[in-house]
Amino acid sequence: MEGESRRGGRNLVALTGTAALLAVAINFAITTLNTHLKNRKKKGILGTNIQINLSASEILKLADHIVEKSKKVHDAVASVPLGKVTYANSVQLLAELEAQQFPLIQSCTFPKLVSVSEEIRKGSVEAEQRIDAHLSACSKREDVYRVIKAFTQQGGKMSSEVNRFAKNLIKDFVRNGLDLTSTKREELQRLKAKIDELSLRYIRNLNDDSPVLHFDAKDLAGLPPEFLKSLDRAEDGRFKVLLRSHHVSPILELCKVGSTRKSVAVNYGRRCEANISVLEMLVKLRHKLARLLGFASYADYAVNSRMAGTSAKVVEFLENISANLEGMASKELSLLKELKRNEEGDFQFGVEDLPFYAKKIKEHRLDVNFGAIKQYFPLNLVLSGMFKITQDLFGLSFEEVPDAEVWHQDVQLFSVMDLRSGQHMGYFYLDIYSREGKYGHTCVVPLQNGTYNNIVRQIPVTLLISQLQKEVDGQSCLLRFSEVVNLFHEFGHVIHHVCNQSSFCRLSGLRLDPDFVEIPSLLLENWCYESEALKLISGFHQDITKPLEEEVCKSLKSWRFSFSALKIKHEILYCLFDQIIHSKENVDMIGLFRHLHSKIMLGLPMLEGTNPASCFPRTAIGYEATCYSRLWSEVFAADIFSAKFADGILNQNVGICFRNKVLSQGGKDPFEILSDFLGRKPSVEAFINGVS
């Protein structure tokens, strides 16, 4: 049966010392198949509402039950006379509904990411559509809005968490137009529908535009043989290069022929010219939507409910980072120009040369062989070391739950405990190996949020998905260093979700402010560059008692920010473009990009004939007016690490303080949370110093 686990009773407990790590790694690597376990009944998780191994019909039936129950609760709230509204008959009912139904909703929707059955994946997608349609309708219910608004206007004393939750409810209603007249509300819905249509058209145009360039072998000098073998050939025998990132990125980084790099970069940047008009219309409609809801611009609308607060603050943040990196970026550019002159003669240095020469100079300065380093990161050792680090840092223990009910034999379930008190913190599923039909990226999916419901804590449960290759012939999967960093990042989300102690589902775990929720995960990435941590997660795959050498660890740390000022400024260029077009009316997009490019990139001109705005999907859908958010989180994660962890990466006192003051919080302002932990306001200084 698909959901049965064939593993024996393996436990993963983070221990101490090299011998203990060796024992854990060996324990990880051994798979015991005991025939009597096949018939043993699998155990579900106590204290959760998560349902797994549902058939397609069961998923759809559960979705209908969710909708029916939700409608009853919303009807009950709507029926409360406005003069008799209390917390118990309004806000509390919706809060309890969210807490109860979130794991049921996730039970319907997460199978689309992990099931090997196409029928179940389709059922999961259909269930999600039914639930989303219902939730969308609920967010437009004026009768429910009147009751919640009446509660917030009573002026009675309430906790900060209740106040924040109630304001969240109000914000959702208001953003759906419930403060508008019926005519304007209809206009708002028409605008949203048109915006959705144009966003999808922009992406569809990009996907449909698949130009191909043809090159001789000499034009692709520097590309590895395996890359050339992967390319199709034209009838004349020339190599066919698709203008897609999986072809473009290797050429810009590795090709020794400047004319090839420029040809690829120019043609890649002039794709989908029709998307310029699509984006212009999109931005125009977004501004109209924002003004309808009382905002000066779409950027202010998008940022208003985030940590940054206003578009002006975002622009100030981006320009501040850019200005502080000016000196370092100028030095980098001078060195890169000189290197190109030495390599190719007196040819103008262009933005298309940045990836190739930045990589070349980093390799010259830092002897980092990532192919060799990969041999030191067997998956099982990385996992055991990661658990050891988070145990020592945050006071948590991880133990595999034997014979747990899972949806595939490769999936493991871990219980998380507090080492000091013995309190059960939560669970997480680890679904790490690739298989057909599975979601193709590494991510974390919350399955049940940790909330307090009538003084009883609901146990948080989460799922970490990846697409790593399974061990073959007893040889453990070896991770690229980038995969190690990515694994730590996602595990940071797991830790955050499990440690959060909010009273409300929508204020807990991974449902927090997007400007804030990435900070803990980006913080945990730092441990991948520290010698003490690297030696806990590394070991030569044929003899895991031999970790990475000290010099290699130091080189990895130096490599991290080496020649990164120009790269960060290039990211800021796109973030500023995104912010400005969404904060001003009738912007000349090509003119703006040309101006910003020269200003931010130290005079480097935009590639002639390119239309970066026509192939910038983040500003079309998903990150419109919020492209800054990743850099924002990186800056404050750097501040936290420098201020509190740099002098002791396994200092449990600091780790527990971070857990209590940051990870456990949900109902507080993010700046207040960070300021409370740091003892001062957050600063950009550590990030700038790290790059410099």
N, C-alpha and C positions, 0 to 999 in steps of 0.2 A: 504493500500500500504506500502511496506517495508520501503520506505524512509520517510514516514510521521512521524512527531513528534506529540505525543498526549499530550505533556505537555502544560500547560497554560503559561501565560507570566511571568515566574519566572526570576528574576534578581538576580545575585550574585554580591553584591558590598561590598568590604572590608570596614568595618566600625571600629569604635573604641569603647573600653569599653566592659565589660562583658555583659551588657544588649544587646549591639549591636551584639555581637557574638552569644548570645542566639537567637536573632531575626533572624540572618542569618541562623543559624543551623535549626531552626524551618521552615524557609522559604524553605530551601533545602529539608527538610524531607517531606513536604506536596506536593502531586501530585494532580494537579487539572485537571480533565477531563471535558472539556466543549464541548458539542456536536457540537456547531457551529464552533469550531476550526477545526473540521475534514474536513470541506469542504473549509476551507480558503486556498488560494494558498500559498505554502511555498516559502520563500524568499531565493534566492541564495546570494552569497557574491559579493558585488560590488568591482570592481577593481582587480578581480582575473580571472585566466584562468582555474581554477579547475572545472572539470565536475564530478558530482557524480550521482549515481543511473543509470549508463549506463547498458544496457543489454550486454550479452556476444558478440553479433554481433556488437553492437555499439563500444565496447571496441576494437575489432579487426579492425573495420573500422577506428577508431581514430589512432590506431597504424600504419596502412598503410599510413594514411595522414601524420603522424609525419615523417615517413621514407621518403616519397615523398618530403615533404618540406625541410627536412634536406639535401637530396641529391641535390636539386636545389641550396641551399645556398653554399654547399661545391663545387659544380660545378662552381658557380659564383666566388668564391675565387680562385679556381684553374685556372680560365681563365685569371686572371690578369697578364699582362706582368711583368716580374721581375723588369724591369726598372721603372715601374709606380706604384709600391706598396705603398699604404698609409695606415694609421690606419683605415680610413673609409671604404676602400674596401677590408680589410683583417681581422685584429683582431676584429674590431668592429662588422663586420657581424657575426662572430662566437660567440662573446659575446652576441649579441642580440638574436641570434638563441637559445643559451642555456637558456637565461632568459625566452624567450617565450615558449620554448618547455618543460622545466623542469616540470611545473605544469601539462602539458598535458601528459607527460610520467608517472608522479605519478598518474594521473587520471586513467591510464590504469593498473598500477601495484598495487596500494594499495587495490583494492577490494579483492585480493587473501588473504589478512590478515583479512578482516572484514565481507565479505559478507556471508549471510546465504545460498546463492544459490551455490550449487556445480558447476552448469553450468557456473555461473559468475566467480567463483574462477578459474576454468579451463581455461576460456577465458582470464582471467587476466594473468595467467602463460604463456599461449601461446603468448599473446601480448608482455610480457616482453622478451620472447625468440626472437621474431622478432626484437624488438627494440635493444636488446643487440647485436644481430648479425650485425645489420646495424652500430651501434656505433663502434663496433669492427673493421668493415671494414673501417669506416671513419678514425680511428686512425692509419690506415696503408696506407693512401693515400699520396703517395710521391709528387703528384702534389700540394696538399694543403700545405704539409710540406715545400716545396721549397718557396712558397709565404710567409708563416709566418716567415721562417728563414730569408728571404730577408728583411722583416720589422725589425726584431730584429738586423740585421747587419747594419742598416742605421746609427745608432749612434745618432739619433736625441733625443731631450729632451722629456722625457715622465714621467708621474707621477709614483710614486712607485707602485701604484695598477696596472696600465697598464703594467708596467715592470714585476710585479709578475705574472699577468695573462698570458702574452705572454710567459714567461719562463715556466709556467705550461703546456701550449700547446706544446712547444718545447720538454719538458721532456717526455710527453706522446708519441710523435712521436718517439723520440730517443729510448725509452724503448720498442718500437715495432720494432726496428731494422732499422729505415729509414736512419741511418748513416752507415749502413753496405752494403757490396756487396750483390747482389741478392742471391748468393749461401749461404752466411752466414745468410741472412735474412730467407731463407727457413729452414736452420738448427735451427734458433731461434724458429720458429713456431713449428717445430717438437719437440723441447725440451719442449715447453710450453704444447703441447698436451700430451706428455708422462708424464710430471709432474702432470698435471690434472688427468690423468688416475691413476697414482700411489697414489695420495692423496685420491681419492675416494676409491681405493682398500683398503687403510689403514683403512678408516672409515668403509667400508663394512665388513672388517675382524672383527673389534671391535663389530659391531652390530650383526654379525652372531655368534660370540663366546659367548654363554650364559650358562656357567657352573652353576650347582646348587649344594649346600651343604645341607646335612641333619643334623638336630640337635634335641636333646631331649629338653623338656621344661626347665630342669635344666641347660642346656648349654646356655640358653638365659635369665638367671636371670638378672633382671634389666630393661628389655624391657617392655614398657607399654602394658596392655592387648589389646588395640586397634591395636597395631602393630602386635602382635601375631595373632589376629583374621584375619588380612589382608593376612597372609601367607597361601599358599596352603599346603596340607599334602601329604606325601608319603603313599604308601600302608601300611607301617608298623606303620603309625600314627605320624612319626617324621615330624618336620617342615621343609619345603623346602625354603632355602634362595637363592635367585638369586644373582649372583655376578654383580649386577647393583647398581648404586649410591644410589637409593632410599631405598635399603635394607642395603647396606654396611655402609653408613654414620650413621644411627641410632645405628647399632650394635657397631661400633667403639666408639661412644660417650656414649652409655648407658649400654652396657652389662658389668656385673660385673665379668664375667668369662674370665680370661686372656687368657686361651688356645683357647677359641672361638674367641676372638678378633684377636689373632695371626693367627689362621687358616683362618679366613675370609680375613685378610690383605695379607697374603702370596698368597693365591689362587687368590685374586683380582689382585695382582701385577704381577702374572705370566701368565696372559691371553695373547693370540695372539702372541706366540713366533715368528710366521711367519712375524709379522710386523717389527721385527728388520731388516731383510733383505730388506723389503720394504722401511723403513725409510733410511737405508744406501744408497739405490739406489736413493731415492728422493733427499737426500742431495748432492750426487755426481752430479746429473743432475742440481740441482740449482746452484752449484758452476760453472758448465760449462756454464750455461746461463749467470751468472754474469760476468764471464771472457770474454765472447763473447761481452758483452756490456761495457767492459773496467773497471770493478770493480775487486778488489783483491779477494773478497769473496762474497758469497750470503748475508751475514750479512751486509756488507757495502752497497750492492745494496738495501737491504730492508730498511735500516735506513737512507740512504742518503737524502731522501726527507722529513724526519721527523725532529722534533725539536731536537732530540738527535744528529743527524748529522752523527756520525760514530759509528762503532761497538766498537772501543776502548773506546769511551766515555761511552757507555752503560755498558761495563764491569767494568770500573772505578766507575761508579755510583753504580752498584750493590755491588761491593766489599767494597765500602765506607760505604754503609748502613749496610752491614753484619758486618763489623769490628766494627762499632759504637754500634751495638746491642750485641756484644759479652759478655760484662759484665752482662747485664740484662738477656740475654738468659742463661748464666751459672747459675745464681741464680735461675731462673725458673726451670732449669733441676735438680738442686740439691733438690729443694723442691718436685718436682714430683717423683724423685727416692725415696726419704724418705717416701712419702705418699704411694707409691706402696709397699715398704717393710713393712710398718705398716698394709696395707690391705691384702697383698697376701703372705707375707713371703719373703724369700731370692731368689726371681726370678729376672733374669736380666731384666732391663728396656729396652724396645725396642721402635722404632718409632711408632709401632702400638698402644702403650699405651698413646701417646700424647693426642689424642682427649678426651679420657675417663678421665684421671687424670687432664688435664687442665680445663675441665668443672667442675669436682668435686671440685677442689680447688677454682675456681671462685665462685661457689655456696656457699662454706663454708665462703669465705671472704665477699661476697656481697650478701645480701638478696634480690635478684631480682627474683620475681615470674612473669614470662612473661605471664602465663595464666591469672593472676589477672590483669596485666597491660593492656592486650587486652581489658578488659571491659571499659577502659577509652579512646578508640580510635574509636568512631563511625565515619564512613566514611565522613558523611556530615560535622561533626565538624572539622575533620582533613582538609578537603578541604577549608572550610571557614577560618580556622586559617592559612593555608598555603597561601591563597590569602592575608590575612591581613598582614602577615609577609613580603611578597614580595612587597606589597603596601608600607608599612612603610619603607622598606629598599631601594627599587629601584625607588620609585615614580611612580608606575604603578597602574592602576585600572582595574578591571575585571567585565564585565557585560555580562550576558547571552543574546544572541540574540534570541528574541521570534520568534516562528514560522519559524525557519530556516530550510532549506531543509537539511535533514540528511538521512543516509542510514539505520538507525534502530531507533525505538522509544526511546531507551535508550540513544542515543547519544545527547550530548549538544554542542552548539557552543558558544564560548565566544569572545567578542571583548576586545582588550587590548588598553588602552589609557594612554598617559603620563599625570600625574596629574597636573604638573606645566603649560604646554603649551596647553594641550587639544589635542595634536597631536595624530592621530590614528596610533598606533604602529603595529597592526596586529590582527590576529585571531588565536584561537586554538580550535580544536575539542577535546572533552573528551568522549572517548568510553571505559568505565571503567568496565563494567560488563561482566561476562563470558557468552558465548552462543556457541551452536554447530557450528563447522566449523571455529571458530575464532582463530587467532594466539594465542598460549598458553602462551606468556610471556609479561611482561611489557616493553614497549619500546616507543620511540618517532619517528615518521615518518614525515620528512619535506614534505609538499605538494607544497609550493611555496616559493622560496627564496626572501628575501628582497633585491632588487637591484635597482640601479638608471639607468634608460634607457632614454636618451635624457632629463635629468634633472627631469624626472618624476619618483617618487619612486614606485616600485612594492611592494605591501603589502605582508609581510611574513605571511604564513599560515602553521600551523603544526598540527599534530594529536598525542595525547597521548592515547595509547592502554594499557589496563590492563585486568586482568581476575579475578576480585573480584566477590564474590557471591552477588547477588542482595538481597535487604531487603525482608524479609518474614514476613507476618502478621503484617506489620507496624513496625517491628523491624529492625533498621538500621544495615547495614553490619558493623561488628567490625573487625578492622585491627590488625594483629599481628604487633609487634613493627618493625620487619624486613620489613614488607610491608609499614609501614609509612616511613621508611628511603628510601626504594626503590622509593616510590612515590615522595619524595622530590628530589631524584637524577634525576628522569626523568623530573620533573617539572623544574629543573635547565636547562635541554636541551631546554625546551619550552621557558624559559626566554631568554636564549642565542640566540635562533633562531629569536625571535621576536625583540630583541634589536639590532641585528647586522645591521650595516649601510654600508656594503661594496657596491662598485659599480658593482661588478661582482658576478654572480650566484655561480661560483665554489669557490669563496673566502668568502662565507657568511654562516652564520648559522652553520649547522651541517656538512658542507662539508670541514671543516678546517682540519689542521694537526691532525691526530689521537692522537699524543702525547699531544696535546694542548686541543682538543675539550672536553675531559672528566674533565678538571680542574674545570670549573665553576660548574658542577653538583656534583662533589665530595666535592667542597667547601660548597654547600648548605646543604649537609648531616650534617654538623656541628650543624646546628640549631636544629636538632632532639635530641641533647644531652645537650642543654642549658635550664636551668629552665625557663627563661623568655619566650622562644619560646614554650617549652613543655606545659606551662600553657595556651597558646593560642590555641593549637591544641588538648588538651585533656579535657575530662569531662566524669564522670561516665555515662554510657549509660542510666541509669534510672533517672539521675539528672545531666545534663551537666553543671550545675553551680559549680560542685565540680571537679576541675581539679586534676591531680596527685599531691600528697603531695611533699613538698620540699625534704624530705629524699629520696623518690623514684627517683626524678629527679637527685639528686646527685649520687645515686647508679648507675643509667643508665650511667652517664658520666664516673664514675670510671670503670664500667664494660667494656666500649668500648675498652680500650687498656690494660685492665688487662690480664696478662699472654699472651701477643701477640708477644713478641720478638721471641720466638721459631717458632711461626706460620709464622711470616714474613720471618725468615731465611729459613724456609722450602719452601716458595714461591720463594725466591731468588735462592735456589738450582735449581729449575726447570728452572727459567729464565736464569741462567748462563749456564746450560746444553744446552738449546735452542740456546743461543748466541754462545757458543763455537763450537758446531757441525756445525754451519753455518758460522763460520769464519776460520776453519781449515780443512785441507784435511785428509781423511782416518783416522778418529777418531775411536778408540775402544769405542763404545758407552756404553757397560756394564762396562768396566773398568773406563771410565770417570765418569759415574754416581756413581760408588762405591767410587772413589777418592773424588768427590765433596761432597758426602753424609757425609763421615767422617769429611771432612774439615769444611763444613758449619754447620753441625749439631752437632758440639762439640764432635766428636768421636763416636756418635751413628752410628752403622753400618747399611748399607742397608740390608733389609730383605733378607736372603739367599734364592736363587732360584728365586727371582723376576726379572722382566725385565721392569723397569719403562718406558723405551723408547718405548716399544711395545704397551703401552696403554696411550699415551700422545697425544691426538688428536690435541691439540692447536698447536703443532709444526709440525703437518702433514698438516693442512689446516686452513687457516684463520689468524693465528698468528705466522707463521714461521719467526724466527729471531726477532720477536717483542713482545714476551711474557712479556717483561719488562714494557710495556707501561702503564699498569694499576698502577703499583707501582710508576712509574715516575710521573704520574698525581697526585697520592695521596700525594706524597712528596711536590709538589709545591702548591697544594691546602692547605695543612697544613701550609705552610709558609705564604700564603696570609691571612688565618684566624688568625693566631697568631699575625702577624704584624699589621693588619688593623681592625679586627673585634672583637677580644677577649675581648676588654675593652668596647665594645658597640655594641651588635649584631643587634640593630635596628637603628644605627646611619645612617640617610639618607644621610648626606653629604658624608660619606665614600661610601655608597651604590651607590649613583649617580656617584661618581668618578670612582668606579669599572665598572659601566655600561658604562660610556663614554670612559674610557681608556682601558677596556678589552673586555666587551661584544660587544661593537659596532664595534670593529676593525676586519678587515679581510685581508687587503692587506699588513700587516706588519709582520716582523719576530716575532715569538712567544716570544723569549727571550727579544726582544726589548719591546714588549707589557707588559710583566710582570715586567721588570726592570723599565719601565716608571711609572707603578702604584705603585710599592714598593719603588721607589726612590733608588734602589740598585739592585745588581744581585740577582736572586733567590738563596735560601739556603736550605740545607737539615736539618739544625739545629732544626727547630721547630718540624719536624716530629720525629726526634730522641728523643727530649725532651718529646714529647707527649707520646711516647711508654715507655720511662724510668720513 
